[in-house]
Amino acid sequence: MAGLSPPLPLNSPIQAWTLIGHAFLLLQAYVPNAEELKSDLVDNVWNSWLTNFTLSTDVFFTLSGCLCAFNFLRTVNKDHNMGEKEIYSAGYWLRFYKHRAVRLLPAYGFTILACK
């Protein structure tokens, strides 16, 4: 694991890609000629990044999974005394999910409050 770094620089552009794509999707409801706009976007190859924004969600979840696995493997590699007993213990996984909850629940709460 020496010399490896997590793929963090890719998360921000992919999040921006997802936001722009969803904004484009919501914008179609307010455009009077949405079908013409869609056909114009599909005909031009340079607009494929915008019309294929759903791919960005898949890429984002894949990178998040890779980052989670990277952090897990870094933790296991850093602590050579950690054996299989520690990894399979309930305390380890409770700490893992507590960390995920502390990190993600504020964003979920903000999203729910903002969408009401």
C-alpha positions as CSV (number, residue, x, y, z in Angstrom):
1,M,0.0,0.0,0.0
2,A,3.0,2.3,0.1
3,G,2.8,5.1,-2.3
4,L,-0.9,4.8,-3.0
5,S,-3.2,7.7,-2.5
6,P,-7.0,7.8,-2.6
7,P,-8.8,9.0,-5.8
8,L,-10.0,12.2,-4.1
9,P,-9.3,14.7,-7.0
10,L,-11.8,12.9,-9.1
11,N,-14.7,13.3,-6.7
12,S,-15.3,17.0,-7.2
13,P,-15.5,17.0,-11.0
14,I,-17.9,14.0,-10.9
15,Q,-20.1,15.7,-8.3
16,A,-20.2,18.8,-10.5
17,W,-21.0,16.7,-13.5
18,T,-23.9,15.1,-11.6
19,L,-25.2,18.5,-10.4
20,I,-25.0,20.0,-13.9
21,G,-26.8,17.0,-15.4
22,H,-29.6,17.1,-12.9
23,A,-30.0,20.8,-13.4
24,F,-30.3,20.2,-17.1
25,L,-32.9,17.6,-16.4
26,L,-34.9,20.0,-14.3
27,L,-34.5,22.8,-16.8
28,Q,-36.3,20.9,-19.4
29,A,-39.6,21.4,-17.6
30,Y,-39.3,25.2,-18.1
31,V,-38.2,25.2,-21.7
32,P,-41.0,25.5,-24.2
33,N,-39.3,23.4,-26.9
34,A,-37.7,20.7,-24.8
35,E,-37.9,18.0,-27.5
36,E,-36.0,20.2,-30.0
37,L,-33.4,21.0,-27.3
38,K,-33.0,17.3,-26.6
39,S,-32.6,16.4,-30.2
40,D,-30.1,19.2,-30.8
41,L,-28.0,18.0,-27.8
42,V,-28.1,14.3,-28.8
43,D,-27.0,15.1,-32.4
44,N,-23.8,16.8,-31.3
45,V,-21.1,14.5,-29.9
46,W,-19.6,17.3,-27.7
47,N,-22.8,17.3,-25.7
48,S,-22.6,13.7,-24.8
49,W,-21.1,14.6,-21.4
50,L,-24.3,16.4,-20.6
51,T,-26.8,13.9,-22.0
52,N,-25.0,11.0,-20.3
53,F,-24.9,12.5,-16.8
54,T,-26.5,9.4,-15.3
55,L,-23.1,7.7,-15.9
56,S,-21.6,10.2,-13.4
57,T,-23.7,8.8,-10.6
58,D,-22.3,5.3,-11.3
59,V,-18.8,6.7,-11.4
60,F,-19.3,8.6,-8.2
61,F,-20.5,5.5,-6.3
62,T,-17.7,3.4,-7.8
63,L,-15.1,5.9,-6.6
64,S,-16.7,6.2,-3.2
65,G,-16.6,2.4,-2.9
66,C,-12.9,2.4,-3.9
67,L,-12.2,5.1,-1.4
68,C,-14.0,3.2,1.3
69,A,-12.0,0.0,0.4
70,F,-8.8,2.1,0.3
71,N,-9.3,3.5,3.8
72,F,-10.2,0.0,5.1
73,L,-7.1,-1.6,3.6
74,R,-4.9,1.3,4.8
75,T,-6.2,0.8,8.3
76,V,-5.6,-2.9,8.2
77,N,-2.1,-2.4,6.7
78,K,-1.2,0.4,9.2
79,D,-2.0,-1.6,12.3
80,H,-0.1,-4.9,11.8
81,N,-1.4,-6.1,15.1
82,M,-5.0,-6.0,13.9
83,G,-5.9,-9.6,13.0
84,E,-9.0,-11.3,11.7
85,K,-10.5,-11.2,15.2
86,E,-10.5,-7.4,15.2
87,I,-11.9,-7.1,11.6
88,Y,-14.7,-9.6,12.4
89,S,-15.6,-8.0,15.7
90,A,-18.8,-6.1,16.2
91,G,-17.0,-3.1,17.8
92,Y,-14.9,-2.5,14.7
93,W,-18.0,-2.5,12.4
94,L,-20.0,-0.3,14.9
95,R,-17.1,2.2,14.8
96,F,-17.0,2.0,11.0
97,Y,-20.8,2.7,10.6
98,K,-20.7,5.4,13.3
99,H,-18.0,7.2,11.3
100,R,-20.1,6.8,8.1
101,A,-23.2,8.1,9.9
102,V,-21.4,11.1,11.4
103,R,-20.0,11.9,7.9
104,L,-23.2,11.4,5.9
105,L,-26.2,12.2,8.1
106,P,-25.7,16.0,8.2
107,A,-25.8,16.1,4.3
108,Y,-28.9,13.9,4.3
109,G,-30.6,16.1,6.9
110,F,-29.7,19.3,4.9
111,T,-31.0,17.7,1.7
112,I,-34.3,16.7,3.3
113,L,-34.8,20.1,4.9
114,A,-33.9,21.9,1.7
115,C,-36.4,19.8,-0.4
116,K,-39.4,20.4,1.9
